[in-house]
Amino acid sequence: MSRAGNHSGNDAVESSSAALRRAPSPRAPEANRFNALHAGAWWLWALGLAAAASRTTNPLLLGLLVGVAGYVVAARRTDAPWARSYGAFVKLGLAVLAVRLLFSVFLGSPVPGSTVLFTLPGVPLPDWAAGVRIGGRVTAEQVVFALYDGAKLAALLICVGAANALANPVRLLKSLPGALYEVGVAVVVAMTFAPNLVADVGRLRTARRLRGRSTGGVGAVLRVGLPVLEGALERSVALAASMDARGYGRRAPVPSGVRRATTALTLGGLLGVCAGVYGLLSAAGAGYGAPLLAAGVAAAAAGLRLGGRGSVRTRYRPDRWGARAWLVTGSGVAVAGALIAAGAADPAALHPGVVPLEAPTLPLWPAAGVLIGLLPAFVAPAPTTPSTTPSTPTPTPTPEVPPRREEPAP
């Protein structure tokens, strides 16, 4: 009796633990097609990090921004082809940083400096090229200035790469307003070119490696380049054929006055958004940037709503902009707002001195504002992964074989 009670208790404990393993976390449920995070939220979060990176040249803050983006990508990246492009954007950022340093060393820099590191052989230039030099002395101040400038651009590229790795481009196209559908197709195809290119190159390199062929060198790159371009052309033709089969380009009859109002509101709103963003990113336009951006967004939204009347298009299972999407977007906006406020309050902390050289320091409350960007790693739906918990196999009962009856020999 006690043995049976122990067995039943163990079964109850195992069933309850299995139910707890299957139950999703209240903070980050497993992603599926019904609760997947809106693709626009990922892009707004990444653009917030990029805006924050554009406001500083402090290498410590830039490294913190890159670390935040990398952690979120590692925590919420799926196995889709476009999700593998983040490493390529990191390599591109490092290449940009290296090129910026080489240009500063060989072509000089407008930053004066007195700490000479080494001197390169100079090339004499004509009088009309005054102010430009090739070679000459290389100072520590110009190298550090180029390092800061290249690190800012590299951080921008890595933040954009995070959006490419996390956002589904097809779902982003489906979520666009009807008035921007045609433009959105071109934008989405342009955004998916780099991830698909990276996926194709990796697939072809793996195929060549399995066949025992070399994957390095100029010859291997040329042999891989043609199939990659051919695959991109085939995808473009297939996309055009599928769009034509689905009735792409159909328009509903719209009065001419509505069309003119739509054009005026959309163009005026987009110009206002561009001017407002420029004001927010520049130090001189912090006063008029926010009101102009808000007015531009309102005008553009009104124009897009009017323009949507002419689009005969329906959405199947549209993505919902839920509370988690607001949290992800708000984290990116908070990071950008923290760096903008820090630049207005203490610009010296965000831009370390180069002449004379100063060691960069990590400002505490701007760094805490950057850490808000980690919020998507905890609130966004987690990608579905196969369970790694070993399950105890149920023993299969062995069928009883009747004993063989021996017949007497004749």
C-alpha positions in Angstrom: 0.0 0.0 0.0 2.8 2.4 0.9 4.6 1.5 -2.3 1.6 2.3 -4.4 1.2 5.6 -2.5 4.8 6.5 -3.2 4.4 5.7 -7.0 1.3 7.9 -7.2 3.0 10.7 -5.3 6.0 10.5 -7.7 3.7 10.6 -10.7 2.0 13.7 -9.4 5.3 15.5 -8.8 6.6 14.6 -12.3 3.3 15.7 -13.9 3.3 19.0 -12.0 7.0 19.7 -12.9 6.3 18.9 -16.6 3.4 21.2 -16.5 5.6 24.0 -15.0 8.2 23.4 -17.7 5.6 23.6 -20.4 3.9 26.7 -19.0 5.3 29.9 -20.5 6.9 32.6 -18.3 4.6 35.5 -17.4 7.3 37.9 -18.5 8.4 36.4 -21.7 6.1 33.8 -23.3 7.3 31.6 -26.2 6.8 33.4 -29.5 4.3 32.1 -32.0 2.4 33.5 -35.0 -0.3 35.0 -32.6 1.9 36.8 -30.0 5.0 37.6 -32.1 6.3 41.0 -31.4 5.5 43.6 -34.0 8.3 44.2 -36.5 8.0 47.9 -36.3 8.7 47.8 -32.5 12.1 46.2 -33.2 13.0 48.9 -35.7 11.9 51.7 -33.4 13.9 50.2 -30.6 17.0 49.9 -32.8 16.6 53.4 -34.2 16.4 54.7 -30.6 19.8 53.0 -29.9 21.2 54.4 -33.1 20.0 57.9 -32.2 21.7 57.6 -28.8 24.9 56.4 -30.5 24.9 59.5 -32.8 24.9 61.8 -29.7 28.1 60.7 -28.2 31.7 59.8 -29.1 32.5 58.3 -25.7 33.9 54.9 -26.5 32.6 53.5 -23.1 29.0 54.5 -23.9 29.3 53.3 -27.5 30.6 49.9 -26.3 27.7 49.7 -23.8 25.2 50.4 -26.6 26.8 47.7 -28.8 26.7 45.3 -25.8 23.0 46.0 -25.2 22.2 45.4 -28.8 24.2 42.2 -28.9 22.6 40.9 -25.8 19.1 41.5 -27.0 19.9 39.9 -30.4 21.4 36.8 -28.7 18.4 36.5 -26.4 15.6 37.0 -29.0 17.1 36.0 -32.3 15.4 33.2 -34.2 16.8 30.7 -36.7 15.4 32.6 -39.7 17.8 33.5 -42.6 17.6 37.2 -41.9 18.6 36.6 -38.2 22.1 35.5 -39.2 23.0 38.9 -40.6 24.0 40.5 -37.3 27.5 39.1 -37.4 28.0 40.6 -40.9 27.0 44.0 -39.6 29.4 43.7 -36.7 32.2 42.8 -39.2 31.1 45.8 -41.4 31.3 48.1 -38.4 34.8 46.9 -37.6 35.8 47.4 -41.2 34.5 50.9 -41.2 36.5 51.6 -38.0 39.7 50.3 -39.6 39.2 52.3 -42.8 38.6 55.4 -40.8 41.8 54.9 -38.9 43.8 54.2 -42.1 42.4 57.4 -43.8 43.4 59.4 -40.7 47.0 57.9 -40.7 47.7 58.3 -44.4 45.7 61.3 -45.4 45.9 63.3 -42.2 43.3 64.9 -40.0 42.2 68.5 -39.2 42.8 67.9 -35.5 46.1 69.4 -34.4 48.3 67.5 -32.1 51.7 67.6 -30.5 52.2 64.0 -29.4 53.9 62.5 -32.5 53.7 58.7 -32.7 55.7 58.2 -36.0 56.3 59.9 -39.3 55.5 58.5 -42.7 57.2 59.5 -46.0 55.3 62.4 -47.4 54.2 62.9 -51.0 54.6 66.5 -52.4 51.3 67.9 -53.7 50.6 70.9 -56.0 49.6 74.3 -54.7 46.0 73.8 -55.6 45.8 70.9 -53.2 46.6 73.1 -50.2 45.4 71.6 -46.9 45.6 68.0 -48.2 48.6 65.9 -47.4 49.6 62.3 -48.0 51.9 60.9 -45.3 53.8 63.0 -42.9 53.7 62.9 -39.1 51.0 61.0 -37.2 49.9 62.2 -33.8 48.1 60.5 -31.0 45.4 63.2 -31.0 44.4 62.6 -34.7 44.4 58.8 -34.2 42.2 59.0 -31.1 39.8 61.4 -32.9 39.5 59.0 -35.8 39.0 56.1 -33.4 36.1 58.0 -31.7 34.5 59.0 -35.0 34.8 55.5 -36.5 33.4 53.9 -33.3 30.3 56.1 -33.5 29.6 55.1 -37.1 30.3 51.4 -36.3 27.8 51.6 -33.4 25.2 53.0 -35.8 25.7 50.2 -38.2 25.5 47.5 -35.5 22.3 49.0 -34.1 20.7 48.8 -37.6 22.0 45.3 -37.9 20.2 44.4 -34.7 16.9 45.5 -36.3 17.6 43.4 -39.4 18.3 40.4 -37.3 15.2 40.7 -35.1 12.4 42.0 -37.3 10.7 39.8 -39.8 10.7 41.8 -43.1 7.6 40.1 -44.5 5.6 41.0 -41.4 6.9 44.5 -41.6 5.7 44.8 -45.1 2.3 43.4 -44.1 2.0 46.0 -41.3 2.6 49.0 -43.5 -0.3 51.4 -44.3 -2.0 51.0 -47.6 -0.8 54.3 -48.9 2.9 53.3 -48.4 2.5 49.7 -49.7 4.3 50.3 -53.1 7.1 52.2 -51.4 7.3 49.7 -48.6 7.9 46.8 -51.1 11.0 48.6 -52.4 12.2 49.4 -48.8 11.6 45.8 -47.6 13.4 44.3 -50.6 16.3 46.7 -49.9 16.4 45.7 -46.2 16.2 42.0 -47.0 19.0 42.1 -49.5 21.9 42.1 -47.0 20.4 39.3 -44.8 19.6 37.1 -47.8 23.1 37.9 -49.3 24.7 36.7 -46.0 22.6 33.6 -45.9 23.4 32.7 -49.6 27.1 33.3 -49.1 27.1 31.0 -46.0 25.1 28.3 -47.8 27.4 28.3 -50.9 30.6 28.3 -48.7 29.3 25.3 -46.8 28.5 23.5 -50.0 32.0 24.2 -51.4 33.5 23.0 -48.1 31.6 19.8 -48.2 32.8 19.2 -51.8 36.4 19.6 -50.6 37.0 22.9 -52.4 38.6 26.0 -51.0 36.5 28.8 -49.5 39.2 31.5 -49.3 41.0 33.6 -51.8 39.9 35.8 -54.7 39.0 32.9 -57.0 36.6 31.4 -54.4 34.9 34.7 -53.9 34.4 35.1 -57.6 33.0 31.6 -58.0 30.6 32.3 -55.1 29.6 35.8 -56.3 27.8 34.6 -59.5 25.5 32.1 -57.8 24.6 34.7 -55.2 23.7 37.3 -57.8 21.7 34.7 -59.7 19.8 33.7 -56.6 19.0 37.3 -55.8 17.7 37.8 -59.4 15.5 34.7 -59.1 14.0 35.9 -55.8 13.2 39.2 -57.4 11.5 37.6 -60.3 9.5 35.3 -58.0 8.5 38.2 -55.8 7.2 40.1 -58.9 5.3 37.1 -60.1 3.6 36.5 -56.7 2.7 40.2 -56.5 1.2 40.1 -60.0 -0.8 36.9 -59.1 -2.3 38.6 -56.0 -3.6 41.6 -57.9 -0.9 44.0 -56.8 -1.4 47.6 -58.0 -5.2 47.7 -57.9 -6.7 51.1 -57.0 -10.1 52.2 -55.8 -11.7 55.4 -57.3 -10.7 58.4 -55.1 -11.8 62.0 -55.7 -9.1 64.4 -57.0 -9.4 66.6 -53.9 -8.7 63.7 -51.6 -5.6 62.8 -53.6 -4.3 66.3 -53.5 -4.9 66.6 -49.7 -3.2 63.2 -49.2 -0.1 64.3 -51.2 0.1 67.6 -49.3 -0.3 66.1 -45.9 2.0 63.2 -46.5 4.9 65.2 -48.1 4.5 68.0 -45.6 4.4 65.5 -42.7 7.5 63.7 -43.9 9.4 66.9 -44.3 8.4 67.9 -40.8 9.6 64.5 -39.5 13.0 64.9 -41.3 13.4 68.5 -39.9 12.3 67.4 -36.4 14.7 64.4 -36.4 17.6 66.7 -37.6 16.7 69.1 -34.8 16.8 66.4 -32.2 20.1 64.9 -33.4 21.8 68.3 -33.7 22.9 70.3 -30.7 21.5 73.6 -32.1 17.9 72.4 -32.8 17.0 70.9 -29.5 14.3 73.6 -28.9 12.3 73.2 -32.1 13.1 69.6 -32.9 10.4 67.9 -30.7 7.4 70.2 -31.7 8.3 70.0 -35.3 8.6 66.2 -35.1 5.2 65.8 -33.4 3.5 68.1 -36.0 5.1 66.1 -38.8 4.1 62.8 -37.4 0.5 64.0 -37.0 0.3 65.4 -40.6 1.9 62.3 -42.1 -0.5 60.0 -40.1 -3.5 62.0 -41.5 -2.2 61.8 -45.0 -1.6 58.1 -44.8 -5.1 57.5 -43.4 -6.6 59.4 -46.4 -4.3 57.6 -48.8 -5.3 54.2 -47.5 -8.7 54.7 -49.1 -7.3 54.1 -52.6 -5.7 50.8 -51.7 -7.8 47.7 -52.3 -5.9 45.4 -50.0 -6.9 43.2 -47.1 -4.7 41.8 -44.3 -4.8 38.2 -43.2 -4.1 37.9 -39.4 -2.7 41.4 -39.0 0.0 41.9 -36.3 -1.2 43.5 -33.2 0.6 46.3 -31.4 0.3 45.2 -27.8 1.7 46.1 -24.5 5.0 44.3 -25.1 5.5 46.3 -28.4 4.9 49.5 -26.4 7.5 48.4 -23.8 10.1 47.6 -26.5 9.5 50.8 -28.3 9.6 52.8 -25.1 12.9 51.3 -24.1 14.5 52.5 -27.3 13.0 56.0 -27.0 14.1 56.2 -23.3 17.7 55.4 -24.3 17.7 58.1 -27.0 16.1 60.6 -24.6 18.6 59.8 -21.9 21.6 60.5 -24.2 19.9 63.7 -25.6 19.3 65.0 -22.1 22.8 64.1 -21.0 24.3 65.9 -24.0 22.4 69.1 -23.0 23.3 68.8 -19.3 26.9 67.7 -19.5 28.3 67.6 -23.1 31.9 67.0 -21.9 31.0 63.6 -20.5 29.6 62.4 -23.8 32.5 63.9 -25.9 35.9 63.2 -24.3 38.6 65.7 -25.0 41.1 65.1 -27.7 43.3 68.2 -27.6 44.7 67.8 -25.0 44.1 64.0 -24.6 41.8 63.0 -21.8 40.9 59.5 -20.6 37.2 58.8 -21.2 35.1 58.3 -18.2 31.8 56.5 -17.9 29.0 58.8 -16.8 26.7 57.0 -14.4 23.2 58.2 -15.2 23.6 58.1 -19.0 25.0 54.6 -18.7 22.0 53.7 -16.6 19.8 55.1 -19.3 21.5 53.0 -21.9 20.8 49.9 -19.8 17.1 50.5 -20.3 17.6 49.1 -23.8 18.0 45.6 -22.3 14.2 45.5 -21.5 13.3 43.7 -24.8 15.5 40.7 -23.7 13.0 40.1 -20.8 9.6 41.3 -22.1 9.6 40.3 -25.8 8.3 36.8 -26.6 11.1 34.3 -26.5 11.9 32.3 -29.7 10.7 28.7 -29.6 13.5 26.3 -29.0 13.4 22.5 -28.8 13.3 21.2 -25.2 16.6 20.0 -24.0 15.2 18.2 -20.9 15.8 14.5 -21.3 12.5 12.6 -20.9 12.4 9.2 -19.3 11.2 6.7 -22.0 8.2 4.6 -21.1 9.2 1.0 -21.1 7.4 -1.0 -23.8 5.9 -4.1 -22.5 7.4 -7.2 -24.0 4.7 -9.5 -25.5 4.5 -12.9 -24.0 5.6 -15.7 -26.4 3.9 -19.0 -25.9 6.3 -21.9 -25.3 7.0 -23.9 -28.4 5.6 -27.5 -28.2 8.0 -30.1 -29.5 6.6 -32.7 -31.8 7.9 -36.3 -31.4 10.2 -37.5 -34.1 8.6 -40.0 -36.4 
